[in-house]
């Protein structure tokens, strides 16, 4: 296990202390969990960016061009809004 002196703004530290108390964990446990969670999110985003960079737009469009032109299933229709399509909310 390693230690690292971390400087945190006072208001952030107060929020972290409140969150740790609400979760009934130590401040160290809370901050360690947040850091691990943040690293996991970053790793996932980097993985998606790497996969996207390897994507082939022309190949994807060729696949879509082969898709049959059929009416959508009930409930999957796009809503027409002022002449343009938009996704239902």
C-alpha positions in Angstrom: 0.0 0.0 0.0 1.2 3.5 -0.9 0.6 6.9 0.6 0.3 10.2 -1.2 0.0 13.7 0.3 -3.1 15.1 -1.4 -4.1 18.8 -1.3 -7.9 19.2 -1.6 -9.9 22.4 -1.5 -11.5 23.0 1.9 -15.1 22.8 0.5 -14.3 19.5 -1.3 -12.8 18.1 1.9 -15.9 19.1 3.9 -18.2 17.4 1.3 -16.0 14.3 1.4 -16.2 14.1 5.2 -20.0 14.5 5.1 -20.2 11.7 2.4 -18.0 9.4 4.4 -20.1 10.0 7.6 -23.3 9.4 5.6 -21.9 6.1 4.2 -20.4 5.1 7.6 -16.9 4.6 6.2 -13.6 6.3 6.8 -12.6 9.3 4.8 -9.7 7.2 3.5 -12.0 4.4 2.3 -14.3 6.9 0.6 -11.5 8.7 -1.2 -9.8 5.4 -2.2 -13.1 4.1 -3.6 -13.7 7.3 -5.6 -10.2 7.2 -7.0 -10.6 3.5 -8.0 -14.0 4.2 -9.5 -12.6 7.2 -11.5 -9.7 5.2 -12.8 -12.1 2.5 -13.9 -14.3 5.0 -15.7 -11.2 6.5 -17.4 -10.0 3.0 -18.5 -13.5 2.3 -20.0 -13.5 5.6 -21.9 -10.0 5.1 -23.2 -11.0 1.6 -24.4 -14.0 3.0 -26.2 -11.8 5.7 -27.8 -9.3 3.1 -29.0 -12.1 0.9 -30.5 -13.6 4.0 -32.2 -10.3 4.9 -33.7 -10.0 1.4 -35.3 -13.6 1.7 -36.7 -14.1 1.8 -40.4 -16.9 4.2 -41.4 -17.1 3.0 -45.0 -17.6 -0.6 -43.8 -20.3 0.5 -41.3 -22.1 2.5 -44.0 -21.9 -0.5 -46.4 -23.6 -2.7 -43.8 -26.3 -0.1 -43.3 -26.8 0.1 -47.0 -27.6 -3.6 -47.1 -30.2 -3.3 -44.3 -33.8 -3.7 -45.7 -35.9 -0.6 -46.0 -38.9 -1.6 -43.9 -41.2 0.3 -41.6 -40.1 0.4 -37.9 -41.8 -1.8 -35.3 -44.7 -0.1 -33.4 -43.2 2.3 -30.9 -39.8 2.6 -32.7 -40.9 5.3 -35.1 -39.1 8.7 -35.1 -41.2 11.7 -34.3 -41.4 14.2 -37.1 -40.7 17.7 -35.8 -40.8 20.8 -38.2 -39.7 18.7 -41.1 -36.9 17.0 -39.3 -36.7 13.7 -37.5 -35.9 13.7 -33.8 -35.7 10.9 -31.3 -38.7 10.4 -28.9 -38.1 11.5 -25.4 
